[in-house]
Amino acid sequence: MSFPICATCGTQFAESVSPPAACPICEDERQYVGWSGQIWTNHEALSAKYKLHLDEEARLLTIGLEPAFAINQRALYLPTDAGNILWECLSLVTPEAVAAIKARGGLDYIVISHPHFYASMVEWSEALGGVPILLHEADKAWVLRPSPHIRFWSGDEYKLSDTVTLIRCGGHFDGSTALHWKRGREGGALFPGDALQVVMDRRHVTFMYSYPNYIPMRPGDVRHIQSRMQGYEFTDLFGFSARRNIIGGAREAVDRSFDRYFKAIAE
């Protein structure tokens, strides 16, 4: 018995004698089945081949896999007044990473933007004492390893404190979530997952229904995201992978990106 992990998307499944016939996340048109077919691994096999790399970006702890695995997202540790938050999740948990988090005061929440980054969220929660995992209820069907630690929230906003708000953006997934954090003198920060993805020039964001399969997001969904972002000020924006950030001027960059998108589809 083990908890299978899809090698293409990195999602951990419920315990089983043998892996499922297919990964529904990868068979969905937003993702893909690897060119060599469906391949499964598990946490023990990952720990023998990979390690977690802890780094710091703009004074925030980041955690990523080395070498790259699956979608290759990173997680960020956010020490907020709502508690210590792990934003996004990874397929591998290591004793060293758990010790580093505990040394910083532990975790109060795991918050994940959308199903592509659910990864081994239950494994992480249990390794840190049963930390609550906050997911939007619109994406409930994509949870492939159920757990009593998962808590679903609803609506368009969920305030964890006066400075931390979860925002349902939709678009990429119905429940796609961004986290906004007011950081006092440092200015606000936005953590949008894939709802607004930082592009390679790190001066803009883009909006896609599927990134690997190049399916554009519908204009109505982009307008919804634009409306959801109104009233939120932020200086920095932290993207889904290492160094994919806009540090300084992020609010202006997002506004320019909305304008650029609507101009492009109108021509």
N, C-alpha and C positions, 0 to 999 in steps of 0.2 A: 504494500500500500504506500502511495506517495501522493504528493500534490503536484500534478503535471504543470509545466510551464511551457507556453508556446514560444518557440525560439524566434519567431518573426515579430510578434508584438510584445512579448515579455509578460503576458498575463498569466497569473497563477490560478489554477482551477481547483475545485473541491477534491478532496481525497478520493482516490479510486484505485482499483486493482490494476487497471490498464488505462492509458490515455483515451480521451474522447476520439471519435472518428474525425472530427474537424474542430477548428477554432471559429466560433461564430463572429468574433471580432475581426479576424482576418478575412473571412468570407464576405463580410460587408463591403460595399463598394467604396467606403472611405479608406479601407486598408487593403491588404493583398495577401495571398498565400505565397510563401517564398518560392522562387523559381525551381528549387529542388523538391518541392512538395511540402506537405505538412510535416514539420519536425518538432519533436517534444524533448524537453529536458526536465530537470527538477532542481530544487534548491541545492542539494548535495553536489550534483554535477557542476552547477554554476560556481559553487564555492571552491572547487578544485581548479577552475580555469580562470576565474575572474577575481578581482579585488575591488574594493571601494576606494575611491580617491576623494579625500577631503581637501577643500580649497576655500579661499575667501574671495568674494567679489563684492566690491563696494561695501565692505565691512559686514557682509553676510556670509555665513557658513554655507557652502554648497557641497553636495555629495553626488558623485557620478561613478559609473562603472568603468573599469579599465581591464582589457581593451573594450571598445564599444560593443554594446549588445542590444539587439532588437531595435526599438525606435531611438534609443540612446538619449532619453531625457535625463535631466538632473533634478534633484530635490534641493530645496532651500530650507534652512532653519531660521525661523522668524521669531525673535524674542519680543513679543508684543505685550501691551497691557491686558490683552485678552487671554494671555498665557503663551506658552511656547508652542509654535505651530510648525509642523513639517508640511511644507507645501509641495505637492506632487509626491510620487512614490517610485520605488525602484524594485527590480526583480530579486535582488540579492540583499540579504541582511548579514552583517558581520559583527562579531563581538567587539571589534575595535570601534566601529561606527556607533554601536549602542553605548559603549563606554564614553565616547566623545560627547554624545548627546546628553548622557546622564551627568557628565562633568559640567555641562552648561546649564543644568537645572532640570533636565528631563523634558518630556513632552506633555502637553495638555490636549492637543488635537493633531490629527492628521487630516488635511484638507486637500482634495484632489479635483482638478479642473474638469476632467472628462474621462470616459472609459479607456482611451488609449494609454492612460497613465495609471490605471488602477494597479497594475503590476502585482507585487506581492504585499498588498496593503495589509492584509490580515496577519501575515508573517511579521511585518514591522510592528503592528499594534501589539501583538502578543509578546514580542521580544522586549517591549517597553512597558509591560504591565497592563495591557488591555486598554490602550489609549483609544478614545472615541475617534471614529473615522466619519467625517462629514462629507456626504455626497448629495447632489440634487436628486430629488425623487423622480424627475423626468427620465433619468438614466438608470433607474432601478433594474430594468430588464437585462442590463449588461453586466451585472454583478455575477461573477462565475465562481466565486468562493464565498458563500454566505457566511455571516458571522454576527453574533449579538453585539459586537463592537461597532457595527456600522449603524450610523444614524442618518436618516434622510431628512433633508430640509425642503421646504416648498416655497413657492412665490418667487418674486423677482429680486428680493433682497433679504439677507439674513445678517443682522448685526451681532457680532460676537462681543463688541464693546463700543465705546464712543469713537475709537480710532480704527477698528477693523470691521470691514463689511464685505460679505460675499455677494456677488452680483451675478444673477443669471443672465448671460449674454445670448445663449442659444446660437443658432447658425451652424456651427460645426457639428454639435450634438444638441438635442433639445435642451439638455441641462448644462451645457457648457458654461463654466463658471470662471469669473475673474475675482481676485482678492484685491481689495483696496486697503492700504494701510497709511494712515496719517502718521508721519514720523517727526512732528515738531519742527525743530530747526533744520532738519535734513530735508524737509519737503516730503510730500506724499510719494508713495510708490505703488505701482500697479503690477500685478502678477496675473496675466491673462491666459495662461496656457496656450491653446491653439485658437482661441476665439479671435484674437488679434495676434498674428505671429510676426515677430521681428524678422525682417528680411536681411539679406547678406550685407547691404550697405550700412545697416544699423542706424539708418536715419529715417526709416519708414516701417510701417507694419502692413500686412496684407490680410486678406480674408478669403479663405478657401473652405469649401465643403469637404474636399479631399485634397490633402497635400501631396501624397505620393502618386495619386492618379490624376492630378491636375483638373479637378472638377471645381469650377468657380462657385462661390457662395452666391445665393440669389440676392438681387438688389434689395428686396424687402427685408431680408435677414440682416444685411449690412446696415440698413437704415434703423432697424431695431437696436443693433449694437450701438450705433451712433447715439440714439436717444438714451440708451441705458448709461452711456458714459457722461452724459450731461450732468454738470454739478460736481463732478469728481476732479479734483486737482491733483496732479502728480508730477514730480520732477524726473523720476526714474521709472523705467519699465524693464522688468526682468523676463526674458524669453524662456523658451522651454529647454534650451541646451546651454552648455558652458559658453560663457563670454557673449552670448547672444542677447545683449542688453542695450538699452538706450539710456545712458547716464547723463542727465542734464537735458532739459528741453523736451522731455518725452511727451508732455501734453500737446505741445505744438506739433511734434512729429506725427502724433496720432491724428490730429485735426487735418494736417496736410495730406495724410494718407487717405482719409475719407474723401477729401476733395479730389485727389488724384484718381481714386477708384471710380467715383461717379462721372468724372470727366471722361475717363477711358471708355466706359460702357455707353456713353452718350454719342461717341463719335462713330 
